[in-house]
């Protein structure tokens, strides 16, 4: 397919590299960013439904519901999604890397991963309303742990235990590889050192 330079520039401004079949999530996991990534994935899937797409993730995390939406799209579109974590892959973001095609999940050697329990962002209200929000958050964390248990070498209980810690849990590429969150250390080219 032929692309005009205006179309290529517009797509890149939205985080979609049409030529190289790459989509970029750079920043918060929220409605706007995830909406752009989902649209980018569907555009690339429509152009060539069986060719892989690379999803680059560098994020401090954000909203769990938006992360679940991207997870579901990643797992249901026809084209395989290869994932690459760069720099920071934290909070809601590790799930987005883990749900890529097994064997095609990467992280750069200096990526910092972080997991933690959910942070409630609920409106003021009655004790019953707060309890409802807390219940929804607990269910979301259970689903998150189950998803990681499905795609990694560790069971959901391992991930739930990590989420329940009192502090944010930071880890690097070695743990991410050992636990099966990613499959490989990513590098664009082989360099002789």
Secondary structure, DSSP 8 states (H G I E B T S, - for coil): ----HHHHHHHHHTTEETTTTEEEEES-BSHHHHHHHHHHHHHHHHH-TTS-EEEEEEE--B-HHHHHHHHHHHHHSSS-EEEEEEEEEETTHHHHHHTS-TT-EEE-TT-EEEE--------S--HHHHHHHHHHHHHHHHHHHHHHHHHSSS-HHHHHHHHTSSS-EEE-HHHHHHHTS-SEE--SS----
